[in-house]
Amino acid sequence: MLELQQLNLKWDKKMADYADHAHKLVQKMKDRHILELEEYQHQLLSKAQKLKFSPELLKLREVQERLAKGKDYVSAQETKERADKLEAAETETWLQKKQEWISRQETNWKNTKQQELAALKKRIQSHQEKQRKQRNVELERLVQRFQNVKTELDKQHNLERLRS
């Protein structure tokens, strides 16, 4: 019984230590992913395509400047208003496309990191299952040894009875 208690105490401690270690590994990976995500977001922002205005807008701006230099201020103002509207529309379109691209990149990155975390959890689970099996094997050996000792003692007792 003492051996059984010692075995259980040993394995309970071993499994609790491993569970604590596994929890720390998972938390460490999650923390690292948070830091990596921030870094990745900065990289995405720096890699994002710069805003390039259409030739039509650039031409309107040139026309606006020429009209202003030619002191045709009314036409220059009309051209400026059209150019401003076009610039606002192009900027809005560019911002939407940029945000969609960044979102897709982040989603792909997050999926990769979720797979990495899932793989770690699977390895942890596999190792815990391996530990459970090893514990059962040791328990079976202990029980078998107990049975062998019991059988041997029964034989000795029977022999003692027969001699008496």
Backbone bond lengths (Angstrom), bond angles and torsions (degrees), N, CA, C in turn:
res aa  C-N    CA-C-N  psi(-1)  N-CA   C-N-CA  omega(-1)  CA-C   N-CA-C  phi
1 M - - - 1.447 - - 1.527 110.62 -
2 L 1.331 115.43 -38.26 1.465 120.25 179.46 1.524 110.22 -63.20
3 E 1.318 115.03 -42.93 1.465 118.98 178.34 1.532 110.94 -62.81
4 L 1.320 116.24 -39.12 1.459 120.70 179.29 1.532 110.33 -64.50
5 Q 1.316 116.56 -42.86 1.460 120.50 177.26 1.524 111.09 -62.64
6 Q 1.321 115.60 -43.80 1.473 119.39 179.49 1.523 110.90 -63.19
7 L 1.326 115.71 -41.65 1.456 120.11 178.65 1.529 110.36 -61.73
8 N 1.327 116.16 -46.46 1.468 119.72 179.83 1.527 111.57 -63.74
9 L 1.315 117.32 -42.61 1.462 120.36 178.26 1.528 111.37 -62.25
10 K 1.323 115.15 -44.19 1.466 120.03 179.98 1.535 110.61 -60.24
11 W 1.325 115.88 -47.75 1.462 119.67 -176.99 1.528 112.29 -72.45
12 D 1.326 117.20 -36.30 1.462 119.09 176.54 1.521 110.53 -61.38
13 K 1.326 116.45 -43.68 1.464 120.53 178.94 1.533 110.26 -65.60
14 K 1.318 115.56 -44.53 1.472 119.86 -178.65 1.531 110.66 -61.10
15 M 1.330 116.55 -43.96 1.462 119.92 -178.27 1.532 111.31 -71.92
16 A 1.327 117.33 -36.23 1.468 120.25 177.10 1.533 110.03 -66.09
17 D 1.325 116.40 -41.66 1.470 120.02 177.53 1.523 110.65 -62.26
18 Y 1.324 116.06 -42.15 1.464 118.96 179.97 1.526 111.01 -66.87
19 A 1.334 116.90 -40.23 1.467 120.14 178.65 1.529 110.04 -62.41
20 D 1.323 116.66 -40.78 1.471 120.67 177.58 1.530 110.11 -64.82
21 H 1.319 116.24 -44.20 1.474 121.21 178.86 1.537 110.09 -62.25
22 A 1.318 116.29 -42.56 1.471 120.61 -179.57 1.523 110.12 -64.45
23 H 1.324 116.67 -42.07 1.468 120.31 178.41 1.532 110.03 -61.12
24 K 1.316 116.28 -41.70 1.477 120.29 178.54 1.524 110.88 -64.02
25 L 1.326 116.77 -40.35 1.472 120.27 178.86 1.527 110.94 -62.83
26 V 1.321 116.32 -43.86 1.466 120.34 -179.82 1.525 109.78 -64.05
27 Q 1.329 116.36 -45.17 1.470 119.92 -179.47 1.530 111.08 -64.99
28 K 1.304 115.89 -39.14 1.475 120.51 178.29 1.526 110.37 -62.32
29 M 1.344 116.08 -41.94 1.459 119.84 178.97 1.528 110.40 -65.71
30 K 1.323 116.99 -42.09 1.463 119.77 179.02 1.526 110.94 -62.54
31 D 1.321 116.93 -42.92 1.470 120.62 178.17 1.526 110.91 -62.71
32 R 1.332 115.50 -42.09 1.466 119.33 178.69 1.523 110.69 -63.79
33 H 1.328 116.97 -38.69 1.468 120.88 178.88 1.525 110.86 -63.45
34 I 1.328 116.84 -38.14 1.469 119.85 178.70 1.526 110.11 -62.46
35 L 1.324 116.20 -45.68 1.468 120.06 179.08 1.531 111.02 -65.13
36 E 1.316 116.21 -42.12 1.458 119.82 179.69 1.527 111.25 -65.46
37 L 1.330 117.13 -35.15 1.461 120.27 178.65 1.522 110.66 -63.97
38 E 1.328 116.76 -43.41 1.463 119.74 178.14 1.532 110.50 -60.40
39 E 1.315 115.82 -44.79 1.465 120.45 178.82 1.531 110.45 -63.39
40 Y 1.328 116.56 -42.05 1.458 121.19 -179.46 1.524 110.69 -64.36
41 Q 1.334 116.47 -39.79 1.461 119.90 178.35 1.529 110.75 -62.27
42 H 1.330 116.45 -40.27 1.469 119.35 177.17 1.528 110.76 -63.57
43 Q 1.315 116.05 -40.46 1.465 120.08 177.86 1.524 110.37 -62.92
44 L 1.322 116.41 -42.90 1.466 119.77 -179.72 1.523 111.08 -62.09
45 L 1.313 115.93 -42.62 1.464 119.02 179.89 1.528 111.32 -63.35
46 S 1.324 116.19 -37.55 1.468 118.21 179.58 1.534 111.55 -74.78
47 K 1.332 116.46 -28.55 1.462 120.22 179.80 1.528 113.14 -83.15
48 A 1.320 115.94 -18.75 1.467 119.91 -175.20 1.528 109.66 -56.85
49 Q 1.306 114.29 140.11 1.460 120.91 -178.44 1.524 109.56 -61.27
50 K 1.312 115.76 136.04 1.462 121.42 179.38 1.528 109.56 -74.37
51 L 1.310 114.36 152.45 1.463 120.86 -179.48 1.524 109.74 -68.85
52 K 1.325 114.81 125.95 1.471 120.93 175.96 1.521 106.91 -123.23
53 F 1.321 114.11 122.88 1.464 118.30 -178.75 1.524 110.20 -79.90
54 S 1.315 113.73 155.46 1.463 120.67 -177.77 1.523 110.19 -70.47
55 P 1.338 116.29 155.95 1.472 119.65 176.21 1.529 111.79 -59.15
56 E 1.338 115.57 -32.48 1.457 119.64 179.92 1.541 110.22 -62.63
57 L 1.333 117.01 -43.66 1.462 120.93 179.58 1.531 110.50 -66.23
58 L 1.317 115.82 -44.07 1.465 118.92 179.73 1.526 111.19 -61.27
59 K 1.333 115.28 -38.57 1.465 119.84 178.71 1.530 110.12 -66.32
60 L 1.340 117.68 -41.88 1.465 120.81 177.50 1.529 111.01 -60.56
61 R 1.314 117.34 -39.56 1.470 120.55 178.73 1.539 110.74 -65.66
62 E 1.323 116.47 -39.23 1.471 119.52 177.16 1.534 110.61 -64.12
63 V 1.328 115.31 -43.88 1.464 120.23 179.22 1.531 109.09 -61.79
64 Q 1.311 116.33 -43.08 1.465 121.23 178.99 1.532 110.48 -57.63
65 E 1.328 116.63 -45.92 1.466 120.27 -179.80 1.530 111.15 -64.43
66 R 1.324 116.16 -43.12 1.468 118.95 179.89 1.527 111.46 -63.13
67 L 1.335 115.35 -42.50 1.471 119.24 178.78 1.537 110.76 -64.04
68 A 1.330 116.74 -39.66 1.462 119.98 179.73 1.525 110.27 -66.98
69 K 1.332 117.22 -39.66 1.460 120.64 178.27 1.531 110.96 -67.75
70 G 1.324 114.74 -32.29 1.470 120.12 178.14 1.523 112.01 -82.63
71 K 1.324 117.12 4.85 1.466 124.39 176.68 1.527 113.03 63.63
72 D 1.347 115.47 27.57 1.469 120.57 172.91 1.530 106.29 -98.04
73 Y 1.315 115.06 75.98 1.454 120.71 -170.00 1.533 113.76 -69.44
74 V 1.298 117.88 -32.47 1.469 120.98 -179.94 1.528 109.51 -66.12
75 S 1.322 117.32 -48.19 1.470 120.97 178.88 1.528 110.25 -66.29
76 A 1.324 116.29 -38.01 1.463 120.51 178.67 1.535 109.78 -62.04
77 Q 1.348 116.96 -41.11 1.470 121.08 179.14 1.524 110.89 -65.56
78 E 1.324 117.96 -41.94 1.464 121.33 178.47 1.530 110.39 -63.45
79 T 1.327 114.96 -43.51 1.466 119.65 179.07 1.525 110.06 -64.54
80 K 1.321 116.87 -40.14 1.465 121.34 178.58 1.529 110.69 -61.42
81 E 1.316 117.86 -43.53 1.464 121.71 -179.80 1.525 111.26 -62.99
82 R 1.334 116.04 -43.77 1.481 119.22 176.84 1.525 110.26 -62.80
83 A 1.345 116.26 -43.68 1.465 120.46 -179.89 1.530 110.95 -64.30
84 D 1.328 116.85 -39.59 1.466 120.14 179.14 1.524 111.01 -63.60
85 K 1.332 116.90 -42.55 1.464 120.51 178.48 1.532 110.68 -63.07
86 L 1.322 115.29 -44.69 1.463 120.00 179.52 1.529 110.55 -63.82
87 E 1.324 116.07 -42.21 1.471 120.44 179.22 1.527 110.41 -63.23
88 A 1.314 117.85 -42.84 1.465 121.36 178.83 1.536 110.45 -61.91
89 A 1.327 116.21 -43.17 1.469 120.20 179.79 1.529 110.83 -64.59
90 E 1.327 116.43 -44.34 1.465 120.10 179.84 1.529 111.09 -65.74
91 T 1.317 116.39 -39.71 1.464 120.21 179.00 1.527 110.14 -64.42
92 E 1.325 117.25 -43.43 1.464 121.53 179.13 1.534 110.56 -62.14
93 T 1.313 116.65 -45.20 1.471 120.93 178.46 1.528 110.24 -61.09
94 W 1.323 115.74 -44.48 1.462 120.29 -179.62 1.525 110.46 -62.94
95 L 1.333 118.23 -43.43 1.467 121.47 179.73 1.528 111.41 -62.40
96 Q 1.341 116.45 -40.90 1.466 119.99 178.26 1.525 111.13 -63.45
97 K 1.332 116.49 -46.39 1.465 120.27 -179.80 1.527 110.55 -63.74
98 K 1.329 116.17 -40.79 1.465 120.57 179.10 1.523 110.09 -61.97
99 Q 1.331 116.61 -46.10 1.463 120.62 -179.09 1.527 110.96 -64.96
100 E 1.324 117.58 -40.10 1.473 120.91 177.69 1.528 110.36 -63.12
101 W 1.324 116.60 -42.94 1.466 120.80 179.81 1.528 110.25 -63.09
102 I 1.331 116.20 -45.88 1.462 120.03 179.91 1.530 109.94 -63.02
103 S 1.312 117.18 -41.83 1.472 121.06 179.25 1.527 111.30 -61.66
104 R 1.328 116.36 -43.60 1.478 119.66 178.32 1.524 110.69 -62.34
105 Q 1.330 115.91 -44.49 1.465 119.72 -179.42 1.534 110.59 -63.14
106 E 1.328 116.42 -44.08 1.463 119.92 179.40 1.526 111.26 -64.80
107 T 1.313 117.34 -40.10 1.467 120.90 178.99 1.524 110.36 -61.92
108 N 1.322 116.55 -45.15 1.468 120.07 178.07 1.527 110.34 -61.50
109 W 1.320 116.21 -43.50 1.460 121.43 -179.30 1.530 109.80 -62.96
110 K 1.338 116.36 -45.57 1.466 120.51 -179.42 1.525 111.25 -63.87
111 N 1.330 117.15 -38.55 1.470 120.15 177.18 1.519 110.81 -60.93
112 T 1.319 115.57 -42.02 1.469 120.23 178.48 1.523 110.49 -61.52
113 K 1.319 115.90 -44.63 1.465 120.02 -178.47 1.527 111.15 -69.68
114 Q 1.328 118.16 -32.98 1.463 120.49 176.29 1.530 110.20 -66.58
115 Q 1.321 116.13 -37.86 1.461 119.77 176.95 1.526 110.16 -65.20
116 E 1.324 116.18 -39.47 1.461 121.04 178.45 1.538 110.00 -62.51
117 L 1.318 116.45 -44.67 1.464 121.06 179.40 1.529 110.70 -66.25
118 A 1.318 116.87 -41.00 1.467 120.74 178.17 1.531 110.60 -62.61
119 A 1.332 116.56 -39.07 1.462 120.14 178.70 1.530 110.37 -64.65
120 L 1.338 116.73 -40.88 1.463 119.99 177.47 1.527 110.18 -62.51
121 K 1.320 116.85 -45.18 1.465 119.95 -179.87 1.531 110.85 -63.25
122 K 1.325 116.32 -36.63 1.467 120.03 178.70 1.531 110.54 -66.61
123 R 1.347 116.56 -41.17 1.471 119.81 177.50 1.529 110.43 -63.71
124 I 1.324 115.96 -40.00 1.465 120.02 178.44 1.519 110.24 -62.88
125 Q 1.321 115.92 -46.35 1.466 120.45 179.84 1.531 110.78 -62.05
126 S 1.318 115.99 -41.45 1.459 120.54 179.36 1.529 110.40 -62.43
127 H 1.338 115.86 -43.24 1.459 119.33 179.79 1.530 110.94 -66.61
128 Q 1.329 117.21 -37.84 1.463 119.46 177.43 1.527 111.02 -64.17
129 E 1.322 116.05 -39.79 1.465 119.95 177.92 1.530 110.20 -64.58
130 K 1.312 116.11 -39.34 1.463 121.04 177.77 1.535 109.62 -62.80
131 Q 1.334 116.27 -40.94 1.464 119.84 178.04 1.529 110.79 -64.20
132 R 1.317 117.20 -41.80 1.476 120.63 178.94 1.536 110.35 -60.55
133 K 1.315 115.73 -43.33 1.466 119.41 179.56 1.526 110.68 -64.34
134 Q 1.328 116.17 -41.42 1.463 120.40 179.71 1.536 109.86 -64.52
135 R 1.318 116.34 -39.21 1.471 120.59 177.36 1.525 110.03 -62.24
136 N 1.330 116.74 -44.33 1.465 120.37 179.16 1.519 111.57 -63.03
137 V 1.339 116.14 -38.51 1.464 119.51 178.46 1.524 109.84 -63.22
138 E 1.328 116.69 -45.38 1.468 119.46 179.07 1.525 111.40 -64.14
139 L 1.327 116.00 -38.62 1.465 119.88 177.89 1.530 110.59 -64.08
140 E 1.315 116.42 -43.01 1.467 120.49 178.21 1.527 110.63 -62.47
141 R 1.323 117.53 -40.27 1.479 120.49 177.76 1.528 110.59 -62.62
142 L 1.332 114.91 -43.29 1.459 119.03 179.49 1.525 110.68 -62.93
143 V 1.317 116.55 -45.14 1.473 120.70 178.48 1.522 109.96 -62.97
144 Q 1.334 117.35 -41.73 1.467 120.47 179.62 1.528 110.77 -64.60
145 R 1.329 115.77 -40.97 1.455 119.73 178.67 1.538 109.46 -63.78
146 F 1.330 115.88 -41.78 1.460 120.15 177.06 1.529 110.61 -60.11
147 Q 1.333 115.63 -45.16 1.463 120.04 179.22 1.527 110.79 -61.63
148 N 1.323 116.16 -41.85 1.470 120.07 179.81 1.525 110.77 -63.84
149 V 1.331 115.99 -43.91 1.460 119.50 179.71 1.521 109.81 -64.70
150 K 1.315 116.10 -42.32 1.473 120.80 179.62 1.527 110.36 -61.85
151 T 1.318 115.57 -45.08 1.472 119.87 179.14 1.524 110.05 -62.18
152 E 1.310 117.53 -42.57 1.464 121.85 -179.96 1.525 110.65 -64.31
153 L 1.330 115.98 -42.42 1.467 119.06 178.28 1.532 111.35 -65.67
154 D 1.328 115.57 -39.74 1.474 118.38 176.63 1.523 111.04 -61.06
155 K 1.312 117.51 -40.82 1.467 121.29 178.47 1.523 110.12 -62.63
156 Q 1.344 115.03 -44.46 1.469 118.90 -179.44 1.523 110.72 -64.38
157 H 1.316 116.33 -40.19 1.460 119.46 178.76 1.532 110.62 -64.86
158 N 1.316 115.71 -41.54 1.467 119.26 178.43 1.525 110.88 -62.55
159 L 1.351 116.07 -41.28 1.448 119.71 178.72 1.544 110.60 -64.71
160 E 1.323 114.81 -40.31 1.491 119.57 178.59 1.522 109.54 -62.73
161 R 1.325 117.37 -42.52 1.461 120.90 179.95 1.533 111.03 -64.35
162 L 1.337 113.58 -40.78 1.468 116.75 -179.99 1.513 111.85 -67.57
163 R 1.291 118.70 -32.47 1.462 122.42 179.17 1.528 110.55 -73.62
164 S 1.292 116.87 -30.36 1.456 118.49 -176.70 1.483 112.22 -80.53
